[in-house]
Amino acid sequence: MDITNVSLINTKRVEALKTPFATRRVPRSAIATLLAGDRRPQAGDLVLCRVERLGQHRHLELATGRRARLYPGDEIVLAYGNRYAPDQFEAEVPEDLGRCNMVAAGGIASRVITKHGKMKNSTVVQPLGLLGDRYGKPLNLRDFALPEPAPHKACPFVISVLGTSMNAGKTETAAHIIRGLRAAGLRVGAAKVTGTGSGGDVWSMDDAGAETVLDFTDAGLPSTYLADGAEVIRVMDTLIGYLGASGVDAVVFEVADGLFQRETAELVKSPEYAAAVDAVVFAAGDAMGSAGGVQWLRSLGLPVMAASGVLTASPLATREAAAVTGLPVLGLEELSDASIATHLGVEARQALLQVGGVQ
């Protein structure tokens, strides 16, 4: 362990720090030291930063859900992580503690590689050092992750929401499915299995009525970009396992970004994903995207039960997608109706459970 450039950090200084959603599982009491010098950060390491120049992200999503306004000179806690966001930033964990960027409001420090043309430049931060425990060991989100869930007999109905890309309507689709299942009298758990640490999607599913909502940060990852396939599968299994053990009747989980994103594609093509999922709903921005995505998912033998997404704002695009996919293409009102339980096959599973047909 490198004990050079390790200093104690004042308790009052710790209490004054703005701490974001991505680090919400880390108690302030765990922060005891500041580790500076020649260090190479790892994804998930907590870092104390000073805000230098405001850009795209001018607020920090706190663990409480409040958006805290940032000012130059503020000291904030971030977690190093990679980011894949075609509509925002592509970024990777830097190789040192040099000046870098805040690339997500949920509290991610990274180094921007590319950005969407409509994005402002990213907010610039100066790392002051990694945050460590009282022994000088760097604190990492993994240290506070949910442990592997114990085996259980619960068998919830699992619905996965996929999409063509960022902003295809996946989160809205998931939230309204949750509302529909709740209207059908079912207990629902929800999760976001991949993406970049941010509270918006989690809070959206919570507001929709999910009893428990988890995401990949609960499994110890600041983001899933550049994580290997086995790690993403572990995250999925952990989150579904915990939700199932909570006694819910159904689990709705979102897989972020599009089918071309490496981590998404590897997960969806895995036998573990096929074994875990009872129904897939595919969100797209237009009929062509819907047709291509549904066709690819069907080629994998996955149970695609419905299409949805931004395209449903257009009756014409909705009709086109329905004609080419042969699926019900459901808008938000239809997703949030109790009949969604019939569309997706949840009621049939519940009936079998009641007569002992499924163990």
C-alpha positions as CSV (number, residue, x, y, z in Angstrom):
1,M,0.0,0.0,0.0
2,D,1.3,3.4,-1.0
3,I,1.5,5.5,2.3
4,T,3.2,8.5,0.7
5,N,1.1,11.7,0.3
6,V,-1.5,10.5,2.7
7,S,-3.1,13.1,5.0
8,L,-6.0,13.0,7.4
9,I,-9.1,14.9,6.3
10,N,-10.9,17.1,8.8
11,T,-14.3,15.9,9.8
12,K,-15.9,19.3,9.3
13,R,-14.5,19.4,5.8
14,V,-16.0,16.1,5.1
15,E,-19.4,17.2,6.4
16,A,-19.3,20.2,4.1
17,L,-18.7,18.2,0.9
18,K,-21.4,17.9,-1.7
19,T,-21.8,14.2,-2.3
20,P,-23.7,12.8,-5.3
21,F,-26.1,10.1,-6.2
22,A,-23.4,7.7,-7.5
23,T,-21.7,7.6,-4.1
24,R,-24.9,7.3,-2.0
25,R,-23.9,3.9,-0.5
26,V,-20.7,5.3,0.9
27,P,-21.2,6.8,4.4
28,R,-19.4,10.0,5.2
29,S,-18.0,8.3,8.3
30,A,-15.9,6.0,6.0
31,I,-14.0,9.1,4.6
32,A,-10.9,9.6,6.7
33,T,-7.8,10.3,4.5
34,L,-6.8,12.2,1.3
35,L,-4.5,10.3,-1.0
36,A,-2.5,12.6,-3.4
37,G,0.6,12.2,-5.5
38,D,1.4,9.9,-8.4
39,R,-1.6,7.6,-8.4
40,R,-3.6,5.9,-11.2
41,P,-7.3,6.0,-10.4
42,Q,-9.6,3.0,-11.0
43,A,-13.2,3.0,-12.0
44,G,-15.3,3.4,-8.8
45,D,-12.6,5.2,-6.8
46,L,-13.9,8.2,-4.8
47,V,-12.1,11.5,-5.5
48,L,-12.2,14.9,-3.8
49,C,-12.4,17.6,-6.5
50,R,-12.5,21.3,-6.7
51,V,-14.8,22.8,-9.4
52,E,-12.7,24.9,-11.7
53,R,-15.0,25.9,-14.6
54,L,-18.7,25.2,-15.1
55,G,-19.9,23.7,-18.4
56,Q,-22.7,21.4,-19.4
57,H,-23.4,20.2,-15.9
58,R,-23.9,23.1,-13.5
59,H,-25.7,21.1,-10.8
60,L,-24.9,17.9,-8.9
61,E,-27.6,15.3,-8.2
62,L,-27.3,14.7,-4.4
63,A,-28.1,11.4,-2.8
64,T,-31.3,13.0,-1.5
65,G,-32.5,13.8,-5.0
66,R,-31.9,17.5,-4.8
67,R,-30.0,19.2,-7.6
68,A,-27.3,21.2,-5.9
69,R,-26.1,24.2,-7.8
70,L,-22.3,24.2,-8.3
71,Y,-20.0,27.2,-8.1
72,P,-16.3,27.5,-9.0
73,G,-14.2,26.6,-6.0
74,D,-16.8,24.1,-4.5
75,E,-15.3,20.9,-3.1
76,I,-17.3,17.9,-4.3
77,V,-17.0,14.2,-4.1
78,L,-17.1,12.3,-7.4
79,A,-16.5,8.7,-8.5
80,Y,-14.2,7.9,-11.3
81,G,-16.0,6.2,-14.2
82,N,-16.3,5.7,-17.9
83,R,-19.2,7.2,-19.9
84,Y,-20.9,6.1,-23.1
85,A,-23.6,8.6,-24.1
86,P,-24.0,9.3,-27.9
87,D,-26.1,12.3,-27.2
88,Q,-23.7,13.7,-24.6
89,F,-20.1,12.6,-23.8
90,E,-17.8,9.7,-24.5
91,A,-15.3,9.6,-21.6
92,E,-12.8,7.3,-19.9
93,V,-11.1,7.1,-16.5
94,P,-7.9,9.1,-16.7
95,E,-4.5,7.6,-16.0
96,D,-3.6,10.1,-13.3
97,L,-5.0,12.6,-10.8
98,G,-4.7,15.5,-13.3
99,R,-7.5,18.0,-14.2
100,C,-10.5,16.2,-15.7
101,N,-14.2,16.5,-16.3
102,M,-17.5,16.0,-14.5
103,V,-19.4,14.0,-17.2
104,A,-22.6,13.2,-15.5
105,A,-24.8,15.1,-12.9
106,G,-24.9,11.9,-10.8
107,G,-21.3,12.4,-9.9
108,I,-18.9,10.9,-12.4
109,A,-15.3,12.1,-12.9
110,S,-13.7,11.2,-16.2
111,R,-11.7,12.6,-19.2
112,V,-13.8,13.6,-22.2
113,I,-12.8,12.0,-25.5
114,T,-15.7,13.2,-27.7
115,K,-18.9,15.1,-27.2
116,H,-22.2,15.6,-29.1
117,G,-22.2,18.7,-31.2
118,K,-25.1,20.2,-29.3
119,M,-23.4,19.7,-25.9
120,K,-21.6,22.5,-24.1
121,N,-18.1,21.8,-23.0
122,S,-18.0,19.7,-19.9
123,T,-17.5,21.0,-16.4
124,V,-13.8,21.0,-15.5
125,V,-12.7,19.8,-12.1
126,Q,-9.3,19.6,-10.4
127,P,-8.8,16.4,-8.3
128,L,-7.3,17.1,-4.9
129,G,-6.7,13.4,-4.1
130,L,-8.5,10.1,-3.8
131,L,-10.6,9.7,-0.7
132,G,-9.4,6.9,1.6
133,D,-10.3,5.1,4.8
134,R,-8.5,5.5,8.1
135,Y,-5.8,3.1,6.9
136,G,-5.1,5.1,3.7
137,K,-6.8,2.6,1.5
138,P,-8.7,4.2,-1.5
139,L,-12.4,4.1,-1.1
140,N,-14.2,2.4,-4.0
141,L,-17.9,1.9,-4.7
142,R,-17.2,-1.9,-4.8
143,D,-16.4,-1.7,-1.1
144,F,-20.0,-0.7,-0.3
145,A,-21.9,-2.8,-2.9
146,L,-24.7,-5.2,-2.1
147,P,-23.3,-8.6,-1.3
148,E,-24.3,-11.6,-3.5
149,P,-28.0,-12.3,-2.7
150,A,-28.7,-15.6,-0.9
151,P,-30.5,-18.3,-3.0
152,H,-34.3,-18.0,-2.7
153,K,-37.4,-19.7,-4.1
154,A,-39.1,-16.5,-5.3
155,C,-39.8,-16.4,-9.0
156,P,-40.9,-13.0,-10.1
157,F,-42.0,-12.3,-13.7
158,V,-39.0,-10.4,-15.3
159,I,-39.6,-7.7,-18.0
160,S,-36.6,-6.1,-19.8
161,V,-36.9,-2.8,-21.5
162,L,-34.4,-2.3,-24.4
163,G,-34.1,0.4,-27.0
164,T,-32.4,1.7,-30.1
165,S,-30.3,4.4,-28.4
166,M,-30.2,7.0,-25.7
167,N,-33.4,9.0,-25.6
168,A,-35.5,6.3,-27.4
169,G,-38.0,6.4,-24.5
170,K,-36.8,3.4,-22.5
171,T,-37.2,5.0,-19.0
172,E,-40.6,6.3,-19.7
173,T,-41.6,2.9,-21.1
174,A,-40.3,1.2,-18.0
175,A,-42.0,3.7,-15.7
176,H,-45.4,3.3,-17.4
177,I,-45.2,-0.5,-17.4
178,I,-44.6,-0.3,-13.6
179,R,-47.8,1.9,-13.3
180,G,-49.7,-0.6,-15.4
181,L,-48.6,-3.6,-13.4
182,R,-49.4,-1.7,-10.2
183,A,-52.9,-1.0,-11.6
184,A,-53.3,-4.8,-12.1
185,G,-52.7,-5.3,-8.4
186,L,-49.1,-6.6,-8.7
187,R,-46.1,-5.7,-6.5
188,V,-43.3,-4.5,-8.7
189,G,-39.6,-4.1,-8.2
190,A,-37.4,-2.2,-10.7
191,A,-33.8,-1.8,-11.7
192,K,-31.5,-0.1,-14.1
193,V,-28.8,-2.7,-15.0
194,T,-26.5,-0.7,-17.2
195,G,-25.7,3.0,-17.8
196,T,-23.9,5.8,-16.0
197,G,-24.5,6.7,-12.4
198,S,-27.4,9.2,-12.3
199,G,-30.5,9.4,-10.2
200,G,-33.1,10.5,-12.8
201,D,-34.1,7.0,-14.1
202,V,-34.1,5.5,-10.6
203,W,-36.3,8.2,-9.2
204,S,-38.6,8.0,-12.2
205,M,-39.2,4.3,-11.6
206,D,-39.7,5.0,-7.9
207,D,-42.2,7.7,-8.6
208,A,-44.1,5.2,-10.9
209,G,-44.8,3.0,-7.9
210,A,-42.0,0.4,-7.8
211,E,-41.6,-0.9,-4.2
212,T,-37.8,-1.2,-4.5
213,V,-35.6,0.3,-7.2
214,L,-31.9,-0.6,-7.6
215,D,-29.2,0.2,-10.1
216,F,-25.7,-0.9,-11.0
217,T,-24.2,1.6,-8.5
218,D,-25.9,-0.6,-5.8
219,A,-23.8,-3.4,-7.3
220,G,-20.6,-1.4,-7.0
221,L,-20.1,0.2,-10.4
222,P,-20.1,3.9,-11.2
223,S,-21.0,3.0,-14.8
224,T,-21.1,-0.2,-16.9
225,Y,-19.2,1.2,-20.0
226,L,-16.0,-0.8,-20.6
227,A,-17.0,-3.4,-17.9
228,D,-16.5,-6.9,-19.1
229,G,-19.5,-9.1,-20.0
230,A,-19.2,-11.3,-16.9
231,E,-19.3,-8.2,-14.7
232,V,-22.5,-6.9,-16.3
233,I,-24.1,-10.3,-16.0
234,R,-23.2,-10.3,-12.3
235,V,-24.9,-6.9,-11.9
236,M,-28.0,-8.1,-13.6
237,D,-28.2,-11.3,-11.5
238,T,-27.5,-9.4,-8.2
239,L,-30.2,-6.8,-8.8
240,I,-32.8,-9.3,-10.0
241,G,-31.9,-11.6,-7.1
242,Y,-32.4,-8.9,-4.5
243,L,-35.7,-7.8,-6.0
244,G,-36.9,-11.3,-6.2
245,A,-36.0,-11.9,-2.6
246,S,-38.1,-8.9,-1.6
247,G,-41.2,-10.8,-2.6
248,V,-42.3,-8.7,-5.6
249,D,-44.5,-10.3,-8.3
250,A,-42.7,-8.7,-11.2
251,V,-39.4,-7.0,-11.9
252,V,-39.0,-4.4,-14.6
253,F,-35.4,-3.6,-15.6
254,E,-34.0,-1.1,-18.1
255,V,-30.8,-1.8,-20.1
256,A,-29.3,1.6,-21.1
257,D,-28.3,2.9,-24.5
258,G,-28.8,1.0,-27.7
259,L,-28.3,-2.5,-29.1
260,F,-25.1,-1.5,-30.8
261,Q,-23.4,-0.5,-27.5
262,R,-20.9,-3.2,-26.7
263,E,-22.0,-3.9,-23.1
264,T,-25.7,-4.0,-24.0
265,A,-25.1,-6.3,-27.0
266,E,-23.0,-8.7,-25.0
267,L,-25.5,-8.8,-22.2
268,V,-28.5,-9.3,-24.5
269,K,-26.8,-12.1,-26.4
270,S,-25.8,-14.0,-23.3
271,P,-27.5,-17.2,-22.2
272,E,-27.9,-15.7,-18.7
273,Y,-30.0,-12.8,-20.1
274,A,-32.2,-15.2,-22.0
275,A,-32.7,-17.4,-18.9
276,A,-33.6,-14.4,-16.7
277,V,-36.1,-12.6,-18.9
278,D,-39.8,-13.5,-19.4
279,A,-40.7,-10.6,-21.7
280,V,-38.9,-7.9,-23.7
281,V,-40.4,-4.5,-24.6
282,F,-38.4,-2.6,-27.3
283,A,-38.4,1.2,-27.4
284,A,-37.5,3.2,-30.6
285,G,-37.7,6.6,-32.0
286,D,-39.1,5.6,-35.4
287,A,-40.6,2.6,-37.2
288,M,-37.4,1.7,-39.0
289,G,-35.5,1.5,-35.7
290,S,-38.3,-0.5,-34.2
291,A,-38.3,-3.0,-37.0
292,G,-34.5,-3.5,-37.0
293,G,-34.3,-3.9,-33.2
294,V,-37.2,-6.3,-33.0
295,Q,-35.8,-8.4,-35.8
296,W,-32.4,-8.6,-34.2
297,L,-33.9,-9.6,-30.8
298,R,-36.1,-12.2,-32.4
299,S,-33.1,-13.7,-34.1
300,L,-31.7,-14.3,-30.7
301,G,-34.9,-16.2,-29.7
302,L,-35.9,-13.6,-27.1
303,P,-39.6,-13.1,-26.1
304,V,-40.3,-9.7,-27.6
305,M,-43.9,-9.0,-26.6
306,A,-44.4,-5.3,-27.5
307,A,-42.8,-2.2,-29.0
308,S,-43.0,1.3,-27.6
309,G,-40.9,4.4,-27.3
310,V,-40.7,7.9,-28.7
311,L,-42.3,6.8,-32.0
312,T,-45.7,6.4,-30.3
313,A,-46.0,10.2,-30.2
314,S,-46.8,9.7,-33.9
315,P,-49.9,7.7,-34.9
316,L,-48.5,7.2,-38.3
317,A,-45.1,5.9,-37.1
318,T,-47.0,3.7,-34.6
319,R,-49.0,2.1,-37.4
320,E,-45.9,1.6,-39.5
321,A,-44.1,-0.1,-36.6
322,A,-47.1,-2.3,-35.9
323,A,-47.4,-3.4,-39.5
324,V,-43.7,-4.3,-39.9
325,T,-43.2,-6.0,-36.5
326,G,-46.5,-7.6,-36.0
327,L,-46.4,-6.5,-32.4
328,P,-48.7,-4.4,-30.3
329,V,-47.1,-0.9,-30.3
330,L,-48.1,0.7,-27.1
331,G,-48.1,4.3,-26.1
332,L,-47.7,5.5,-22.5
333,E,-51.5,5.4,-21.7
334,E,-51.7,1.8,-22.9
335,L,-48.5,0.8,-21.0
336,S,-49.9,2.2,-17.8
337,D,-53.2,0.4,-18.1
338,A,-53.8,-2.8,-16.1
339,S,-54.2,-4.7,-19.3
340,I,-50.4,-4.6,-19.8
341,A,-50.2,-7.5,-17.4
342,T,-52.1,-9.5,-20.1
343,H,-50.1,-8.2,-23.0
344,L,-46.8,-9.2,-21.4
345,G,-48.0,-12.6,-20.1
346,V,-47.8,-11.7,-16.4
347,E,-51.3,-12.7,-15.7
348,A,-50.8,-16.1,-17.3
349,R,-47.8,-16.7,-15.0
350,Q,-49.7,-15.6,-12.0
351,A,-52.5,-18.1,-12.8
352,L,-50.0,-20.9,-13.1
353,L,-48.5,-20.0,-9.8
354,Q,-51.8,-20.1,-8.1
355,V,-52.4,-23.7,-9.3
356,G,-48.9,-24.7,-8.5
357,G,-47.8,-25.0,-12.2
358,V,-44.6,-23.0,-11.7
359,Q,-42.1,-23.6,-9.0
